[in-house]
Amino acid sequence: MDVLDAAVRVLEERREPLHWTVILDEALRRGYLDPFTERDLRARLLASLAQAARDPGGRIVKSGKGVYALR
């Protein structure tokens, strides 16, 4: 699963804005991401969330420092 898809899935399931560390932790716990097969998950997640939040038609919005939510 792509890191952005994993983040969206976690946000959909939790139905609340979450800090990126919580998103990453939940995605790892639920098995959406595998730290042993994918490199630099932290950097990739942060880059994907930031890019998605900048996209005017995207699914993600930034609602605070390091906090993301679904649009």
N, CA, C and O atoms as a DFTB+ gen file, in Angstrom:
284 C
 N C O
     1  1       0.852      -1.180       0.000
     2  2       0.000       0.000       0.000
     3  2       0.897       1.242       0.000
     4  3       1.918       1.281       0.686
     5  1       0.514       2.221      -0.752
     6  2       1.222       3.504      -0.814
     7  2       1.096       4.224       0.532
     8  3       0.095       4.063       1.230
     9  1       2.104       5.015       0.896
    10  2       2.071       5.688       2.203
    11  2       0.896       6.660       2.314
    12  3       0.287       6.767       3.379
    13  1       0.571       7.364       1.241
    14  2      -0.561       8.292       1.300
    15  2      -1.880       7.529       1.439
    16  3      -2.763       7.947       2.188
    17  1      -2.013       6.428       0.731
    18  2      -3.224       5.607       0.862
    19  2      -3.370       5.077       2.286
    20  3      -4.476       5.028       2.825
    21  1      -2.263       4.683       2.887
    22  2      -2.283       4.204       4.261
    23  2      -2.708       5.323       5.215
    24  3      -3.486       5.095       6.141
    25  1      -2.194       6.525       4.981
    26  2      -2.551       7.668       5.828
    27  2      -4.038       7.994       5.698
    28  3      -4.709       8.246       6.698
    29  1      -4.546       7.990       4.484
    30  2      -5.971       8.274       4.254
    31  2      -6.829       7.212       4.934
    32  3      -7.860       7.524       5.530
    33  1      -6.406       5.982       4.841
    34  2      -7.176       4.896       5.462
    35  2      -7.235       5.055       6.983
    36  3      -8.288       4.868       7.593
    37  1      -6.094       5.404       7.590
    38  2      -6.065       5.624       9.037
    39  2      -6.969       6.793       9.408
    40  3      -7.732       6.705      10.371
    41  1      -6.890       7.889       8.653
    42  2      -7.727       9.055       8.935
    43  2      -9.208       8.737       8.756
    44  3     -10.043       9.223       9.519
    45  1      -9.539       7.923       7.753
    46  2     -10.935       7.524       7.556
    47  2     -11.431       6.693       8.732
    48  3     -12.559       6.863       9.193
    49  1     -10.586       5.802       9.207
    50  2     -11.000       4.929      10.304
    51  2     -11.114       5.671      11.633
    52  3     -12.015       5.389      12.423
    53  1     -10.220       6.605      11.883
    54  2     -10.240       7.340      13.151
    55  2     -11.222       8.506      13.141
    56  3     -11.698       8.918      14.198
    57  1     -11.530       9.040      11.969
    58  2     -12.509      10.126      11.801
    59  2     -12.215      11.359      12.654
    60  3     -13.124      11.982      13.203
    61  1     -10.933      11.695      12.754
    62  2     -10.521      12.891      13.490
    63  2      -9.150      13.324      12.984
    64  3      -8.408      12.507      12.438
    65  1      -8.801      14.601      13.158
    66  2      -7.454      15.052      12.784
    67  2      -6.420      14.352      13.657
    68  3      -6.628      14.165      14.856
    69  1      -5.292      13.964      13.037
    70  2      -4.247      13.249      13.759
    71  2      -2.872      13.823      13.439
    72  3      -2.631      14.303      12.332
    73  1      -1.982      13.767      14.414
    74  2      -0.592      14.148      14.191
    75  2       0.040      13.066      13.318
    76  3      -0.336      11.895      13.380
    77  1       1.005      13.484      12.508
    78  2       1.606      12.533      11.573
    79  2       2.242      11.344      12.293
    80  3       2.288      10.249      11.732
    81  1       2.733      11.529      13.520
    82  2       3.331      10.411      14.250
    83  2       2.287       9.362      14.611
    84  3       2.574       8.165      14.609
    85  1       1.077       9.816      14.919
    86  2      -0.016       8.893      15.223
    87  2      -0.447       8.165      13.948
    88  3      -0.726       6.966      13.976
    89  1      -0.499       8.885      12.846
    90  2      -0.857       8.272      11.562
    91  2       0.139       7.167      11.222
    92  3      -0.258       6.064      10.845
    93  1       1.430       7.463      11.355
    94  2       2.461       6.476      11.042
    95  2       2.363       5.274      11.983
    96  3       2.438       4.129      11.540
    97  1       2.197       5.535      13.271
    98  2       2.099       4.464      14.250
    99  2       0.904       3.556      13.959
   100  3       1.032       2.332      13.990
   101  1      -0.243       4.146      13.681
   102  2      -1.447       3.364      13.383
   103  2      -1.281       2.552      12.099
   104  3      -1.685       1.391      12.036
   105  1      -0.687       3.164      11.080
   106  2      -0.480       2.457       9.812
   107  2       0.448       1.260       9.998
   108  3       0.246       0.215       9.380
   109  1       1.453       1.408      10.840
   110  2       2.366       0.295      11.119
   111  2       1.677      -0.788      11.941
   112  3       1.823      -1.976      11.654
   113  1       0.929      -0.380      12.962
   114  2       0.227      -1.347      13.813
   115  2      -0.797      -2.162      13.046
   116  3      -0.964      -3.357      13.290
   117  1      -1.475      -1.514      12.122
   118  2      -2.538      -2.198      11.369
   119  2      -1.997      -2.972      10.167
   120  3      -2.748      -3.661       9.477
   121  1      -0.702      -2.854       9.924
   122  2      -0.085      -3.606       8.838
   123  2      -0.230      -2.981       7.465
   124  3       0.020      -3.638       6.455
   125  1      -0.631      -1.715       7.416
   126  2      -0.759      -1.037       6.129
   127  2       0.614      -0.723       5.535
   128  3       0.776      -0.662       4.316
   129  1       1.586      -0.527       6.401
   130  2       2.960      -0.252       5.983
   131  2       3.882      -1.239       6.679
   132  3       3.629      -1.648       7.812
   133  1       4.952      -1.619       5.995
   134  2       5.918      -2.559       6.547
   135  2       7.298      -1.903       6.594
   136  3       7.896      -1.650       5.548
   137  1       7.809      -1.625       7.790
   138  2       9.094      -0.937       7.898
   139  2      10.271      -1.785       7.428
   140  3      11.359      -1.257       7.201
   141  1      10.070      -3.078       7.280
   142  2      11.161      -3.951       6.866
   143  2      11.286      -4.061       5.354
   144  3      12.333      -4.467       4.849
   145  1      10.243      -3.708       4.630
   146  2      10.302      -3.789       3.168
   147  2      10.298      -2.410       2.507
   148  3      10.628      -2.284       1.328
   149  1       9.931      -1.392       3.256
   150  2       9.865      -0.037       2.707
   151  2      10.845       0.859       3.455
   152  3      10.886       0.867       4.686
   153  1      11.623       1.601       2.701
   154  2      12.634       2.470       3.287
   155  2      12.081       3.861       3.556
   156  3      11.181       4.335       2.862
   157  1      12.635       4.507       4.577
   158  2      12.345       5.915       4.889
   159  2      10.857       6.226       4.981
   160  3      10.387       7.191       4.380
   161  1      10.124       5.427       5.718
   162  2       8.679       5.639       5.838
   163  2       8.357       7.011       6.412
   164  3       7.423       7.671       5.957
   165  1       9.117       7.439       7.398
   166  2       8.867       8.735       8.031
   167  2       8.962       9.862       7.015
   168  3       8.060      10.693       6.910
   169  1      10.049       9.886       6.275
   170  2      10.260      10.945       5.281
   171  2       9.230      10.865       4.164
   172  3       8.712      11.889       3.717
   173  1       8.932       9.657       3.713
   174  2       7.957       9.499       2.630
   175  2       6.560       9.911       3.076
   176  3       5.821      10.529       2.311
   177  1       6.195       9.570       4.313
   178  2       4.879       9.956       4.818
   179  2       4.768      11.468       4.940
   180  3       3.783      12.061       4.502
   181  1       5.778      12.089       5.535
   182  2       5.755      13.551       5.693
   183  2       5.674      14.255       4.341
   184  3       4.908      15.205       4.178
   185  1       6.458      13.793       3.378
   186  2       6.438      14.407       2.044
   187  2       5.083      14.212       1.377
   188  3       4.561      15.136       0.755
   189  1       4.514      13.025       1.500
   190  2       3.218      12.737       0.876
   191  2       2.096      13.549       1.514
   192  3       1.236      14.076       0.809
   193  1       2.097      13.654       2.842
   194  2       1.070      14.444       3.525
   195  2       1.191      15.923       3.173
   196  3       0.185      16.585       2.918
   197  1       2.410      16.443       3.157
   198  2       2.612      17.856       2.827
   199  2       2.165      18.155       1.401
   200  3       1.512      19.169       1.151
   201  1       2.512      17.284       0.475
   202  2       2.115      17.493      -0.915
   203  2       0.599      17.397      -1.068
   204  3      -0.003      18.205      -1.774
   205  1      -0.016      16.423      -0.419
   206  2      -1.469      16.262      -0.499
   207  2      -2.185      17.462       0.114
   208  3      -3.233      17.875      -0.381
   209  1      -1.635      18.020       1.179
   210  2      -2.257      19.181       1.827
   211  2      -2.151      20.428       0.953
   212  3      -3.014      21.303       1.022
   213  1      -1.107      20.522       0.134
   214  2      -0.943      21.673      -0.764
   215  2      -1.844      21.589      -1.989
   216  3      -2.128      22.608      -2.619
   217  1      -2.294      20.393      -2.333
   218  2      -3.140      20.185      -3.500
   219  2      -4.543      20.711      -3.200
   220  3      -5.211      20.192      -2.306
   221  1      -5.010      21.743      -3.938
   222  2      -6.311      22.344      -3.637
   223  2      -7.475      21.362      -3.744
   224  3      -8.482      21.532      -3.058
   225  1      -7.360      20.358      -4.574
   226  2      -8.447      19.399      -4.730
   227  2      -8.171      18.089      -4.018
   228  3      -8.870      17.101      -4.239
   229  1      -7.162      18.075      -3.168
   230  2      -6.746      16.844      -2.515
   231  2      -7.649      16.415      -1.375
   232  3      -8.564      17.137      -0.977
   233  1      -7.376      15.232      -0.862
   234  2      -8.197      14.650       0.197
   235  2      -7.727      15.057       1.589
   236  3      -8.450      14.859       2.566
   237  1      -6.532      15.619       1.692
   238  2      -5.920      15.905       2.988
   239  2      -5.814      17.415       3.205
   240  3      -5.526      18.163       2.272
   241  1      -6.045      17.850       4.429
   242  2      -5.811      19.245       4.814
   243  2      -4.935      19.249       6.059
   244  3      -4.988      18.329       6.876
   245  1      -4.139      20.288       6.190
   246  2      -3.314      20.460       7.378
   247  2      -4.103      21.319       8.350
   248  3      -4.498      22.438       8.024
   249  1      -4.331      20.789       9.552
   250  2      -5.167      21.518      10.506
   251  2      -4.391      22.031      11.712
   252  3      -4.983      22.573      12.645
   253  1      -3.092      21.868      11.699
   254  2      -2.240      22.342      12.783
   255  2      -0.816      21.914      12.504
   256  3      -0.536      21.314      11.466
   257  1       0.082      22.218      13.419
   258  2       1.476      21.863      13.216
   259  2       1.629      20.342      13.293
   260  3       1.530      19.747      14.366
   261  1       1.870      19.736      12.147
   262  2       2.026      18.286      12.079
   263  2       0.736      17.506      12.144
   264  3       0.752      16.277      12.211
   265  1      -0.400      18.217      12.125
   266  2      -1.708      17.563      12.262
   267  2      -2.432      17.614      10.918
   268  3      -2.509      18.660      10.272
   269  1      -2.959      16.460      10.515
   270  2      -3.638      16.343       9.220
   271  2      -5.023      15.735       9.405
   272  3      -5.269      14.969      10.337
   273  1      -5.921      16.099       8.491
   274  2      -7.291      15.597       8.543
   275  2      -7.783      15.392       7.109
   276  3      -7.160      15.855       6.154
   277  1      -8.892      14.703       6.979
   278  2      -9.517      14.551       5.673
   279  2     -10.308      15.811       5.352
   280  3     -10.861      16.454       6.244
   281  1     -10.354      16.152       4.092
   282  2     -11.101      17.324       3.642
   283  2     -12.582      17.077       3.785
   284  3     -13.387      17.948       3.458
